[in-house]
Amino acid sequence: MPDRRLWMPRCRTCGPLGKPTGLDEAVTSCNRHTNQTKHQTAWYPTHAQIIVKGTPNDCE
């Protein structure tokens, strides 16, 4: 099953690097920003399902 979550590319110094996108676009955006500025970047899912005490809870 493909991963259909949206990912938010972020820079520790600059903040968000655009709108939430697919994983490939988020990784590309982070790599491009790191190569240009040498800042630390990461991509985070914008929606996750977390299981607390055996019951699923949707978190945003």
Backbone as JSON, one array per atom type, in Angstrom:
{
  "sequence": "MPDRRLWMPRCRTCGPLGKPTGLDEAVTSCNRHTNQTKHQTAWYPTHAQIIVKGTPNDCE",
  "N": [[0.85, -1.18, 0.0], [0.7, 2.15, -0.93], [2.33, 5.01, 0.54], [0.37, 7.58, 1.47], [0.47, 9.83, 2.95], [0.93, 13.31, 3.73], [3.86, 15.27, 3.74], [5.84, 17.56, 5.59], [8.31, 19.66, 4.71], [11.01, 21.0, 6.55], [13.24, 23.5, 7.87], [15.71, 23.9, 10.33], [16.61, 26.44, 10.87], [15.35, 28.27, 9.07], [12.63, 27.58, 9.06], [9.41, 26.41, 7.83], [9.63, 24.92, 4.58], [7.96, 25.38, 2.4], [4.76, 24.17, 1.17], [2.89, 21.34, 2.54], [3.74, 18.26, 1.02], [4.14, 15.35, -1.12], [6.24, 12.55, -0.15], [8.6, 12.23, -1.75], [8.89, 14.77, -2.95], [9.22, 16.35, -0.67], [11.64, 15.39, 0.4], [13.38, 16.04, -1.7], [13.14, 18.84, -1.69], [14.22, 19.44, 0.85], [16.85, 18.44, 0.54], [17.79, 20.1, -1.53], [17.69, 22.62, -0.26], [19.51, 22.2, 1.84], [21.88, 21.82, 0.4], [22.21, 24.35, -0.72], [22.32, 26.15, 1.47], [23.52, 24.96, 3.67], [22.11, 24.43, 6.01], [20.4, 22.59, 8.64], [17.98, 20.22, 7.85], [14.72, 18.61, 7.8], [12.01, 16.28, 7.29], [8.6, 15.95, 8.08], [5.73, 13.97, 8.93], [2.41, 15.13, 8.25], [0.13, 14.14, 9.32], [-0.73, 11.68, 11.62], [-1.39, 8.41, 12.93], [-1.91, 7.45, 16.13], [-1.55, 4.98, 18.58], [-3.01, 4.65, 21.66], [-3.0, 3.06, 24.63], [-4.08, 0.78, 23.39], [-6.18, 1.7, 21.77], [-6.96, 3.28, 18.71], [-6.13, 6.65, 17.94], [-6.7, 9.56, 16.15], [-4.39, 11.97, 15.29], [-3.46, 15.32, 14.63]],
  "CA": [[0.0, 0.0, 0.0], [1.57, 3.34, -0.98], [2.22, 5.99, 1.61], [-0.35, 8.74, 0.93], [0.55, 10.94, 3.88], [1.63, 14.5, 3.29], [5.06, 15.52, 4.52], [6.18, 18.97, 5.7], [9.76, 19.9, 4.76], [11.34, 22.1, 7.46], [14.62, 23.83, 8.16], [15.82, 24.31, 11.74], [16.9, 27.87, 10.91], [14.4, 29.06, 8.26], [11.24, 27.18, 9.28], [8.83, 25.61, 6.75], [10.21, 25.09, 3.24], [6.88, 25.25, 1.42], [3.54, 23.53, 1.62], [2.99, 19.89, 2.66], [3.77, 17.57, -0.27], [4.48, 13.94, -1.04], [7.55, 12.27, 0.46], [9.69, 12.49, -2.69], [9.06, 16.21, -3.1], [9.73, 16.89, 0.6], [13.06, 15.03, 0.49], [14.08, 16.85, -2.7], [13.17, 20.22, -1.2], [15.18, 19.5, 1.96], [18.2, 18.26, 0.0], [18.14, 21.31, -2.27], [17.93, 23.69, 0.71], [20.74, 21.88, 2.55], [23.0, 22.05, -0.51], [22.35, 25.79, -0.96], [22.54, 26.95, 2.67], [24.2, 24.16, 4.72], [21.27, 24.35, 7.21], [19.87, 21.26, 8.94], [16.59, 20.09, 7.44], [14.05, 17.33, 8.06], [10.64, 16.24, 6.8], [7.73, 15.38, 9.09], [4.36, 13.7, 8.45], [1.44, 16.11, 8.73], [-0.96, 13.42, 9.98], [-0.27, 10.38, 12.1], [-2.34, 7.69, 13.76], [-1.18, 7.02, 17.31], [-2.32, 4.04, 19.4], [-2.83, 4.9, 23.08], [-3.67, 2.03, 25.44], [-4.79, -0.17, 22.54], [-7.22, 2.28, 20.93], [-6.38, 4.25, 17.78], [-6.54, 8.04, 18.03], [-6.15, 10.37, 15.06], [-3.77, 13.22, 15.74], [-3.01, 16.19, 13.54]],
  "C": [[0.9, 1.24, 0.0], [1.3, 4.29, 0.18], [1.59, 7.26, 1.05], [-0.34, 9.92, 1.89], [1.23, 12.13, 3.22], [2.77, 14.77, 4.26], [5.41, 17.0, 4.47], [7.69, 19.11, 5.75], [10.05, 21.13, 5.63], [12.84, 22.25, 7.61], [14.67, 24.29, 9.61], [16.03, 25.81, 11.86], [15.79, 28.69, 10.25], [12.94, 28.75, 8.53], [10.72, 26.35, 8.12], [9.44, 25.95, 5.4], [9.16, 24.92, 2.16], [5.69, 24.57, 2.03], [3.76, 22.03, 1.79], [2.87, 19.22, 1.29], [3.99, 16.08, -0.04], [5.9, 13.76, -0.51], [8.7, 12.6, -0.48], [9.95, 13.98, -2.85], [9.64, 16.84, -1.84], [11.23, 16.6, 0.74], [13.87, 15.87, -0.49], [14.21, 18.29, -2.24], [14.19, 20.38, -0.07], [16.61, 19.36, 1.46], [18.67, 19.51, -0.74], [18.49, 22.44, -1.31], [19.24, 23.45, 1.47], [21.96, 22.16, 1.67], [23.25, 23.55, -0.72], [22.8, 26.55, 0.28], [23.35, 26.27, 3.75], [23.43, 24.15, 6.04], [20.84, 22.9, 7.43], [18.39, 21.23, 8.6], [16.05, 18.72, 7.81], [12.65, 17.42, 7.46], [9.81, 15.45, 7.8], [6.37, 15.08, 8.51], [3.39, 14.72, 9.03], [0.26, 15.45, 9.43], [-0.44, 12.06, 10.4], [-1.38, 9.73, 12.91], [-1.55, 7.08, 14.91], [-2.08, 6.11, 18.12], [-1.97, 4.3, 20.86], [-3.65, 3.89, 23.84], [-4.57, 1.14, 24.59], [-5.9, 0.4, 21.69], [-6.61, 3.31, 19.99], [-6.99, 5.65, 17.98], [-5.91, 8.79, 16.87], [-5.63, 11.67, 15.62], [-3.35, 14.02, 14.53], [-2.04, 17.18, 14.08]]
}
